[in-house]
Amino acid sequence: CKTQLSNDDNLCRICMDAIIDCVLLECGHMVTCTKCGKRMSECPICRHLNTVGRTSRSTCGPFCIRDS
């Protein structure tokens, strides 16, 4: 089903439960929810060491808020 594929594209690639709402600031990959992203020291895609930021997707692109 096309709708199911579209919904799965927005799910965290680690837990597959939460919506992707996190950007890994150094490499720019957006593949995790904030909860999973904060537990990771490196990107699951490129293995780059990263800082986590929350993001809000919009038609103009992702906007990042750096988390402490």
GIWOFEN-V213917 format. One record per residue. N is the residue number from 1. RES is the residue in one letter. BURIAL is b if it has 24 or more other C-alpha atoms within 12 Angstrom, else e. Layout:
n: [N;N]
res: [RES;RES]
burial: [BURIAL;BURIAL]
This chain:
n: [1;2;3;4;5;6;7;8;9;10;11;12;13;14;15;16;17;18;19;20;21;22;23;24;25;26;27;28;29;30;31;32;33;34;35;36;37;38;39;40;41;42;43;44;45;46;47;48;49;50;51;52;53;54;55;56;57;58;59;60;61;62;63;64;65;66;67;68]
res: [C;K;T;Q;L;S;N;D;D;N;L;C;R;I;C;M;D;A;I;I;D;C;V;L;L;E;C;G;H;M;V;T;C;T;K;C;G;K;R;M;S;E;C;P;I;C;R;H;L;N;T;V;G;R;T;S;R;S;T;C;G;P;F;C;I;R;D;S]
burial: [e;e;e;e;e;e;e;e;e;b;b;b;b;b;e;e;e;e;b;b;b;b;b;b;b;e;e;b;b;b;b;b;b;b;b;b;b;b;e;e;e;e;b;e;e;e;e;e;e;b;b;b;b;b;b;e;e;e;e;e;e;e;e;b;e;e;e;e]
